[in-house]
Amino acid sequence: MAADLTLPPTTTIAGQSVEQIAAEVERLSTIGINTINARDWNYSSTEAQDFVSHINPNQWQSKFDNEPGLLSWHEQNLVWRKLVEETYTDCHFDIVEISSSVLEQGTVAIVWIQTRITGIENVNMQGLSELRWRWHDGKWWFFHHVGIRGHLGQSGVF
């Protein structure tokens, strides 16, 4: 008789399995990229409304490799908008790979998204985003973002 070595899902403090948490924060994280590609700066689509409902602008920050210091939610949106509407109007982000880790008994989750960036001066560039989420008052909140540009092909990432 074959033995089943699959462990049963562990329920976390958030009341969901680690797998359910990972699926939800990965789903939400991809909406942000889709919203940038759609140039939906008012977050007017149903998906974008869902995404932005998980952000408290007063408790959110980001760091990009080409921007000095930390950026607020408002500042980050200005950077994205300038990049894709003024500087590189053909800029587009394609999701290549996504993975996540759920930490601290299911109260913190980190999502890593590898993207292929096209439409910037005939150069195809790789990007890596780290999105940090925390469970608070019965909801997942996106609170920190890190964005890195460059070639990830030989880096061992993913």
Steps between C-alpha positions, in 0.01 A plus 500: 500500500638841404557751777365852466773744601297813431453707813155638567465877453587697811250763605666829588403788726332653195269195494624388159751240393843616388403400147183712510693800630767462230237477226318810626804728541641384166165576333486846655865570415452433128211747490743783574708417192190459283376840619827667399485333158140625460604853607207496744629773734156550654482129587157494340475138384343246735836322535685825570239600759555165671878552498494858630258402778793307650722810522510761774697785340609621844660165580658415165849558363718388213862500394622492142861458394482818290319726750664661804343412832165345577189597305145544624203346317429832328867551401526145368195547280654819359821307417308220325284747312798705380681182392219353290314809381773758447843341479429160341149490361545145367621367836333173598558253784456128432492268799756223449497333841326546833569340836420574860573412858265516796669582830428552868207261539329642194502868597767613251540401135762598243443474126782510245413577140750476216398708199622559149487872424463599136453828318796680656737613224492165316641326807342199665576523867421279796347630818446357845236626739457404862158573647450466875158433646375481859180364651327758720139534612384215279659623178822479300677837471770578242747713692844487335635467146855467368574522128830405336586528130765302321594168351399211725594221260825405673407610851355173623169671575213264413 
